[in-house]
Amino acid sequence: MTVKIGARLAQAVQFARQEEGHAGPLPGMVIGAAGMVALGIGAAGDTGWLALVGGIVAGVGFVASSVLHHIKVEYEVFKRLDELEKRK
């Protein structure tokens, strides 16, 4: 039983590290979505400070998502391309 759980966990970690999974930028997207919800609630409730904070959190979340995508996905692709160019 423990071996099966360990093998499944190893598969999940390997899947998350692949480019096909695109799980790396997910935390930034979740933060951005939470900021957009707070922005909507603040705007609907005429609460200026909540709308302002929600907008800032949404912006930070979407920027973080872009940075995480670059780090997790694109960096690995460019690293492999550089290795291929060095072989030639």
C-alpha positions in Angstrom: 0.0 0.0 0.0 2.8 2.4 0.9 4.7 1.6 -2.3 1.6 2.4 -4.4 1.1 5.8 -2.6 4.7 6.7 -3.0 4.7 5.8 -6.7 1.5 7.8 -7.3 3.1 10.8 -5.5 6.2 10.5 -7.6 4.1 10.5 -10.7 2.2 13.6 -9.6 5.4 15.4 -8.9 6.9 14.4 -12.3 3.7 15.5 -14.0 3.7 18.9 -12.3 7.3 19.5 -13.4 6.6 18.8 -17.1 5.7 21.6 -19.5 2.6 19.8 -20.5 1.1 20.1 -17.0 1.4 23.9 -16.8 0.8 23.6 -13.1 3.6 26.0 -12.2 1.7 29.3 -12.8 -1.4 28.1 -10.9 -0.6 29.9 -7.6 -0.4 33.2 -9.4 -3.7 32.6 -11.2 -5.4 31.7 -7.9 -4.1 34.9 -6.3 -5.2 37.0 -9.3 -8.7 35.4 -9.2 -9.0 36.1 -5.5 -8.1 39.7 -6.2 -10.7 40.0 -8.9 -13.3 38.6 -6.6 -12.4 41.2 -3.9 -12.4 43.9 -6.6 -15.9 42.9 -7.7 -17.2 42.8 -4.1 -15.6 46.1 -3.3 -17.1 47.8 -6.4 -20.5 46.3 -5.9 -20.6 47.2 -2.2 -19.2 50.7 -2.8 -16.2 49.9 -0.6 -13.3 51.8 -2.1 -10.5 50.3 -0.1 -11.6 46.7 -0.9 -11.8 47.5 -4.6 -8.4 49.1 -4.5 -6.8 46.2 -2.6 -8.5 43.7 -4.9 -7.2 45.4 -7.9 -3.7 45.5 -6.6 -3.8 41.8 -5.5 -5.2 40.9 -9.0 -2.4 42.7 -10.7 0.3 41.1 -8.5 -1.3 37.7 -9.1 -1.3 38.0 -12.8 2.3 39.3 -12.9 3.3 36.4 -10.6 1.5 34.0 -12.9 3.5 35.3 -15.9 6.8 35.1 -14.0 6.1 31.5 -12.7 5.2 30.5 -16.3 8.5 31.8 -17.5 10.5 30.1 -14.7 8.7 26.7 -14.7 8.0 26.2 -18.4 10.0 28.4 -20.7 13.3 28.1 -18.7 13.3 24.3 -19.1 12.7 24.6 -22.8 15.4 27.1 -23.4 17.8 25.1 -21.2 17.3 22.0 -23.4 17.7 24.1 -26.6 21.0 25.5 -25.3 22.2 22.0 -24.5 21.3 20.9 -28.1 23.2 23.9 -29.6 26.3 23.1 -27.5 26.4 19.6 -29.0 26.7 20.9 -32.5 
